[in-house]
Amino acid sequence: MISPLTRQAIAATRHCLTGCAIGEVLGMVISSALGLSSLISVIISVALAFVFGYSLTLIPVLRAGLTFRHALVVALAADTVSITSMELVDNAFVLAVPGAITAGLTSALFWISLITSLLIAFIVTVPVNRWLIARGLGHAVMHEYHH
């Protein structure tokens, strides 16, 4: 039986994974298509992961009636540690797989390593979010704004 706290952590991590995956995939696709270096690829992917991750939190919080500034503060508090954890694990894995980051969009190695990295990042980030939520941090700060 999964505890309610663990369910919350899984839901928060799934939310984080969605934003991170959109940003990571888009960043890797853009970088690969433009032939950018591995470092630039990682920078673009991480930046887009944060943008999309925060955006997925901002939208419902803004709908709850908060000002943009207050919604941004909530999004930063809710997602920063989770996105950071996911991005560290995700990018470390992709960089550790020989040739994965430079494999190209048509390569199975590229897509398999990217998907695998996101799954591993999800598994590692669930306990991070569980710990945060148990202490009233992370996604716990935005629960009052969900309808």
N, C-alpha and C positions, 0 to 999 in steps of 0.2 A: 504494500500500500504506500502510495506516494503522499507525503504530508502536504498540507495546504501551502506551507512556506516553500517547499520544493516546487510545487506547481507554479507558484508565483515566479520563482526564479527561472523556471523553464520558459514561462510565457515572456518574461522580461528579456531573456537571452534570445528567444525566437524573434522578438521585436528588434533587438540589436542586430541579430544575424541578417535580417531582411535589409536593413539600411547598409550594413557593412558589405553584404553580398552585392547589392546594387552598385555601390561605390567601387568595390574591388573589381568586379567584372568590367564595369564601364572604364575604369582607369587602366586596367590591363589591356582591354580591347583597343582603347585610344593609343596607348603607348606602343603596343605591338604593331598596330596599323601604321603608325608614324615612324616606327623603327627607333624609338627612343631608348636611351640607356636603361639598364636595370635600376640604377639609383633614381632616375627621373620617374620611371614606371612605378616604383614603390611610393615615391612622394605624391604623385598624382593619385594613385589608388587610395592611399591613406587619407589624403585630403578629401577626396570624394566620399569615402566611407563615413567620415565625420559629418560632412555636409548632409548626406542622405540620412544618416542615423539621427542627427539632431532634427532634421526636417520631419521625420516620421513621428517625433515626439511633439514638435511645435504645432503641427496641424491640429491634433485633438485638444491640446491645451489652449490654443487660440480660440477654438470653437467653444470652449468652456467659458469664454468671456474675459480671459486675461489680456492685459496689454501686451504688445510684442516684447517689450523689455522684460516684463515679469515672466512671460512664457519662455523667453530665452534663458533666464536664470533657472527656471524649473528644468528645462531641457538639459542645460549644462550639468546641473546637479544630478539629474536622473541618469544620464547616459555617458558621461565622460569616462568613468572608471571602466564601465562595461565595454565601451568601444575601444578604449586603449588596450584592455586585456585581449580582446578579440583580434585587434590589429597586430599586436606583438606576436601572438601565436601564429596567426595566419601568414604573415609575411616571413617569419622565421622559417616556417615549414616550406613555403614556396622557394625561398632562397637556399634552403638546405638540399632540395632535390636538384641534382645536377642537370642543368640545361632547361629546367622548367620555365623559368622566367623569360628565357629567350627562345622558347620552342616555337612560338608563332600560333596564330589563331586557328590554323588548320591541323594542329598537332594534338593527338590524344594526350600526350604528356602534359601539355599546357592545361587542358581542361580537367583532366583527372587530378593533377596536382592542385589546381585551384579549388575544385570541389572538395577534395580530401582535406585541404588546409582549412576550409570553412567548417567542415564537420568537426575536425579536431579542435578548432577554436571554440566552437559551440560547447563541446564537452568540457573544455577547460574553464569556460566563462560561466557555466551554470553555478558551480560552487562560489564563484566570486559574487555573482548577483544574489545568491542565497545569503551569503554573509552580509552583504550590504543591506538587503531588505530586512533581515532579522534585527538590524540596528537602526531601522528607520531611514536608511540612506538609499542611494540609487533610485530605482524605480518606485520605491516606497514614497518618495516625495511627490510623485505625480498621481498617485492613486485617487486622491480626492477630486481630481479634475476629470476622471473618466466617467462617462455617462453611459 
